[in-house]
Amino acid sequence: MEKKLENRHVVVSGGAKGLGLGIVSSLLEHGYSVSSFSRRQTEQVDLLLAQHENRFYFEPLDITDMAVLKNFVKKAIACNGTPYSVINNAAVVQEGVLATLPEIEVGKMIAVNLEGAIRLTRLCLGRMLMAGQGRVINISSIIGTRGYNGLTVYSATKAGLDGFTRSLAREVGRKNITVNAIAPGYMKTEMSSSLAGSQLQQIIRRTPMHRLAGLEDVLPLLRFLLSDDACFITGQTILVDGGISC
C-alpha cells in the first residue's frame, strides 16, 4: 500500500485528457491536492471536480497566454496552497516534414511544449524555493532522444525540455527541489492515433516488450519521483519505453 501524501499541492498542465488526465486522477486518488488546466474542460474533468471538490481546481486556458497563466497560478495557490510539485505535461504535436510544415504549427509546438513548461515552472518556483522543498517533473518523450521522421519540431521541444531538466536541477538542488523528466515510449494515446496501423505494428515489433506504453507503466514512476523516497534523484530523464531505445 503506497503512502498517501495529503496536503501536498501538485500543479499539472494539460490535465483534461490522455496522460494528463491519468496523472490528475492518480494524484487525487493518492491524496494530493491538484490544480490543473487545459485548453478545454472535458466531462472527465467535471466528474473529478464533483468527486474531489475540496482538493481539485481546474481552469480551461491557453498556456501561451502569460497573463492568464499567471492568474491561474495565483488562484491555484489560493485554493490549494504553495505548490509542492509542478508537472509539465501539456503538449501539442503536428506531423509533417520540416520543409512544408506551416510556420504557425512550428510556433505553436515551441510555445506550448517548451516555453509553456518553462513559464509555468518559473511562476511556481518562487514559492517552492521559499518552502525549501519540491519536485519538478517534465513529461518528455522518447522522440526527444531518438527522433522520428516527420516530428522534427516536436522532437526539438522535447530535447529542449530534457536540457531544461538538467540545468534547473543544478540551480535548485541546494533548496531540496528535484527536477526530473519522464520520457515515455510510444503510448496508447490520441497522439499515437494518427499513426497508420502498419507504423504502430512496426513499433510494437521493434519493442522488446512487444506492446505500446500504457498509463500503468508511467504513473507509478511519476508517483515515486514525487515521494520522499526519490529525494536524491535529480537531473535525470528516465525512459519508460519497453526497451525500444536499447
C-alpha positions in Angstrom: 0.0 0.0 0.0 1.5 3.3 -1.1 1.7 6.1 1.5 -0.8 8.8 0.8 0.6 12.3 0.8 -2.2 14.6 1.9 -1.9 18.4 1.7 0.8 18.3 -1.0 -0.3 20.5 -3.9 0.6 19.5 -7.4 0.2 21.7 -10.4 -0.4 19.7 -13.6 -0.5 21.2 -17.1 -2.7 19.6 -19.8 -4.8 17.6 -17.3 -8.0 17.2 -19.3 -7.3 14.0 -21.3 -4.8 11.3 -22.1 -1.7 11.0 -19.9 -2.5 14.4 -18.2 -5.9 13.2 -17.1 -4.4 9.9 -15.9 -1.9 11.9 -13.8 -4.6 14.1 -12.3 -6.8 11.1 -11.4 -4.0 9.1 -9.9 -2.7 12.0 -7.8 -6.2 12.8 -6.4 -6.7 9.1 -5.6 -3.4 9.1 -3.7 -4.3 12.1 -1.5 -2.7 15.0 -3.3 -4.4 18.3 -3.9 -4.3 19.1 -7.6 -4.6 22.2 -9.7 -4.7 21.8 -13.5 -5.7 23.4 -16.7 -6.1 22.6 -20.4 -7.5 24.2 -23.5 -10.9 22.6 -22.9 -12.7 21.2 -19.9 -13.9 17.7 -20.5 -16.6 15.5 -19.0 -13.9 13.5 -17.2 -12.7 16.7 -15.5 -16.3 17.5 -14.5 -16.5 14.2 -12.8 -13.3 14.7 -10.9 -14.4 18.1 -9.8 -17.6 16.6 -8.4 -15.7 13.8 -6.6 -12.8 16.0 -5.2 -14.3 19.5 -5.0 -12.1 20.4 -2.0 -8.8 19.3 -3.5 -9.1 19.8 -7.2 -9.0 23.2 -9.0 -9.3 23.3 -12.8 -9.5 26.1 -15.3 -9.7 26.0 -19.2 -7.0 28.3 -20.6 -4.3 28.8 -23.2 -0.8 28.1 -21.8 0.7 30.6 -24.3 -1.2 33.5 -22.7 1.2 34.6 -20.0 -1.3 36.9 -18.2 -3.9 34.2 -18.0 -1.3 31.6 -16.9 0.0 33.9 -14.1 -3.6 34.5 -12.9 -4.2 30.7 -12.9 -1.2 30.1 -10.6 -2.4 32.8 -8.2 -5.9 31.2 -8.0 -4.4 27.7 -7.7 -2.3 28.8 -4.7 -5.3 30.5 -3.1 -7.3 27.3 -3.4 -4.6 24.6 -2.6 -1.6 26.4 -1.1 2.0 26.5 -2.0 2.9 24.1 -4.8 4.9 21.1 -3.8 5.3 20.0 -7.4 4.9 21.2 -11.0 4.2 18.5 -13.6 4.7 19.9 -17.1 2.6 17.6 -19.3 0.9 20.0 -21.8 2.0 19.3 -25.4 0.8 19.6 -28.9 2.1 17.7 -31.9 1.8 18.3 -35.6 3.3 15.8 -38.0 4.9 16.9 -41.2 8.3 17.3 -42.9 10.1 20.5 -41.8 10.3 22.0 -45.3 6.5 22.1 -45.7 5.4 22.4 -42.0 3.3 25.6 -41.6 5.1 28.3 -39.6 2.1 28.6 -37.3 2.4 25.0 -36.3 6.1 25.4 -35.6 5.5 28.3 -33.3 2.6 26.5 -31.5 4.7 23.5 -30.7 7.6 25.6 -29.3 5.2 27.9 -27.4 3.2 25.1 -25.7 5.7 22.2 -25.3 8.8 24.2 -24.3 8.1 27.8 -23.5 4.9 26.8 -21.6 6.7 24.4 -19.4 9.5 27.0 -18.6 7.0 29.7 -17.8 4.7 27.6 -15.6 7.7 26.3 -13.7 9.0 29.8 -13.2 5.7 31.0 -11.9 5.6 28.3 -9.2 9.3 28.1 -8.4 9.5 31.1 -6.1 7.0 29.6 -3.6 8.8 26.2 -3.8 12.1 27.9 -3.1 10.7 29.6 -0.1 9.2 26.4 1.2 12.6 24.7 0.8 11.2 21.6 -0.9 9.6 20.5 -4.1 9.5 18.4 -7.2 9.5 19.4 -10.9 8.6 16.7 -13.3 8.7 17.2 -17.0 6.9 14.9 -19.3 9.3 14.4 -22.2 9.3 11.7 -24.9 11.4 9.1 -26.5 11.1 11.2 -29.6 13.3 13.8 -28.0 16.0 11.2 -27.6 15.6 9.1 -30.7 13.9 11.3 -33.2 11.2 10.3 -35.6 10.6 11.1 -39.3 8.0 14.0 -39.6 8.4 15.1 -35.9 11.4 17.3 -36.1 10.0 20.3 -34.2 8.2 18.1 -31.6 11.5 16.3 -31.1 13.3 19.5 -30.7 10.9 20.7 -28.0 11.2 17.5 -26.0 15.0 17.5 -26.3 14.9 21.1 -25.1 12.8 20.0 -22.1 15.5 17.4 -21.2 18.1 20.2 -21.2 15.9 22.4 -19.1 15.6 19.5 -16.7 19.3 19.0 -16.2 20.2 22.7 -15.9 17.3 23.5 -13.5 18.3 20.5 -11.3 21.7 22.2 -10.8 20.1 25.5 -9.9 17.6 24.4 -7.3 19.1 21.2 -5.8 20.5 23.0 -2.8 17.0 24.1 -1.9 15.8 20.4 -1.7 14.0 20.6 -5.0 14.5 17.8 -7.5 13.9 18.1 -11.2 13.4 15.1 -13.4 11.9 14.2 -16.8 9.9 11.1 -17.7 10.2 10.1 -21.4 7.5 7.6 -22.3 7.9 5.4 -25.3 5.1 5.3 -27.9 1.8 5.4 -25.9 -1.8 4.4 -26.5 -3.0 8.0 -26.6 -4.5 10.4 -29.1 -1.0 11.4 -30.2 -0.3 7.9 -31.5 -3.7 7.5 -33.0 -2.6 9.4 -36.1 0.0 6.8 -36.9 -1.0 4.2 -39.5 -1.7 0.7 -38.3 1.4 -0.6 -40.1 3.5 2.0 -38.4 2.2 1.0 -34.9 2.8 -2.6 -35.7 6.3 -1.9 -36.7 6.9 0.0 -33.4 5.4 -2.9 -31.4 7.7 -5.4 -33.3 10.8 -3.3 -32.5 9.9 -3.0 -28.8 11.3 -5.9 -26.7 8.2 -5.9 -24.5 6.1 -6.2 -27.7 3.5 -3.5 -26.8 2.9 0.2 -26.5 3.3 2.0 -23.2 0.2 2.5 -21.1 -0.7 4.8 -18.2 0.0 1.9 -15.8 3.7 2.0 -16.9 4.2 5.7 -16.3 2.1 6.6 -13.3 3.9 4.5 -10.7 7.2 6.1 -11.7 5.7 9.6 -11.5 4.4 8.9 -8.0 7.7 7.6 -6.9 9.5 10.7 -8.2 7.0 12.8 -6.1 7.7 10.7 -3.0 10.3 11.2 -0.2 12.0 8.0 -1.4 13.2 9.8 -4.5 14.7 12.8 -2.7 18.3 12.1 -4.1 17.2 11.5 -7.7 17.5 14.7 -9.8 18.6 15.9 -13.2 17.5 12.7 -14.9 15.5 11.8 -18.0 14.0 8.4 -17.3 12.8 6.4 -20.3 9.8 4.2 -20.0 9.8 2.7 -23.4 9.7 -1.1 -23.1 13.4 -1.3 -24.3 12.9 0.1 -27.8 15.8 2.5 -27.2 18.2 -0.3 -26.2 
